[in-house]
Every structure is written in structure tokens, then in C-alpha cells.
Amino acid sequence: STPSLVRSASQLSRSMSAVVLKRPETLTDESLSSLVAPRPLTSLISSRSFQTSAISRDIDTAAKFIGAGAATVGVAGSGAGIGTVFGSLIIGYARNPSLKQQLFSYAILGFALSEAMGLF
């Protein structure tokens, strides 16, 4: 993983500095072949697996609980709104039964708005 990547990079830089510091007439195929890394550096980077620490797992768990709490509050708020709307429908109908159709239309509108606020 990371230590082998650092080791390969330092070997490559030592090989390159040895070739660069030599005179051109003393360069041979052997000295140029020392520049070839035993493994390509990209294979070391891509083979590194994703590692999670205990701290990141704790953060993920906390985020899940916060999300679940927010969803619960949203559902509770929506439920309270719907209860208020239909409670008002019953009270309104008890006071004036002739407005049954209009009150029911307003109740459906209130239900839809309460549900939408709970979803968002």
C-alpha cells in the first residue's frame, strides 16, 4: 500500500538521479534499464483498497441516526397537521352542517399541504 508506493518512488528517484549525474558517454543499456520500476506506480495506486477507520464508521453511524431523527420529526409534523385539519373539519361541520362540501374541499387541500410539508 502506501509504504510500498513511497519505497518504489524513492527507488525510482535514486535511479533517475544516478543516470542524470553520469556523463553521456558512460551511459549504457544497464544504467537505463535501472530506471524501469519493478511495478508501475499506477498499479500500486489502483490496487490500494479503501480503508475505513473507527472514527469514520462512528461518523457514518451518527449521520444515520441524525437522518432517522429528522425523518421522524417530519412524519410527526405531518401527522399533527393532518390531525389538526380533520379536527377542524369536524368542528366546522358541527357548527354549520350546510357547508359540508366546502369544508371537505378545504380539508382535502389542508391534507395535501400538510403532506407536502412533511415530505419536504
N, C-alpha and C positions, 0 to 999 in steps of 0.2 A: 504494500500500500504506500503510504506517504514516505516512510523511511527509505524504501527501495527506490522511489522516484527521486528523492534527494541524492541517494547514492549514485544512481545512473547519471543524473545531471552533473554531479561533481566529477565523475569519471570522464564524461564527455568533454567537460570544460578543461580538464587536465590534458586530455589527448589533443584537443584543439590548440591549447597554448604550446604544447610541445612541438606541434607541426608548424605553427606560426613563427616560433622563435628559431627554428632551424633555417639554415641558408638554403636557397633554392636548389643549389647543386647537390646537396646532401639528401634531398627528399627521395624516398624510394616508395615502391608499392607497399612495403611493410608498414612504413610510417603512416601512409594514407589509409591503410586498412584499419589502423588503430582508431580511426575516427568513427567507425561503424559501431553503434551501440549494440550490446548483446540483445536487447529487445527495444523495439521502437517506443519512444516516450508516450506516444498516443495510446498504445496498448496498455501501458501502466495506468494512465488516467481513466480510460474507459473500463478497465477491469476492477476499479475501486468500487466496492459496494457501498450502498447508502447505509450509514450507521446512525442510529438514534440513541441519544443519551437519556439518562433517567430524568434530567431536567426537561428535555423536550417532550418526553412522554407525559410528565406532570402538567406541562402547559397545554398539551392536547386534551388531556382529561379535564382540566379546568375550563377550557373553551367549550367542551361538550356540555358540561354542567351549566355554564352560563347560557348557552344556546337553548338548552332544555328549559331553563327557568324563564327565559324571555318568551318562549313559545307558550308556556303555561300561563304567564301573565296575559298574553294576547288572547288565549282561549277564554280565560276567566273574564276579561273585559268584554269580550264579545257576548258571552253568556249573560253578563249583568245587563248589557244594553238590550239584548233580546227580551230578557225578563221585564225590564222597565217598559219597553214598547208594548208588549202584550198585556202587562198590568194596566197601563194607561188605556188600552183598548177596552178592557173590561170595565174600568171605572167610567170611561166616556159613554159606553153603551148603556151602563146602568143609569146614568144621568139623563141621556136623551136617546131612547131606542130608535127614533125615526132617522137618525144619522148613521145607521148601521153600515151602509155601503161606503160612505165617505170615510168613516173611521177605519173600516177594514182596509181601504186603499192606502190610507196614511200608515197603518200598521205594517203593511207589506213593504212600503217604502222605508220605514224605520228599521224593519228587519234587514233589508238589503244593505242599508247604510251601516248598521251595526256589524254585520258580517264582513263587509268590505273593510271597515276599520280594524277588525280583528285579524284579517288576513294580512294587511299591510302594516 
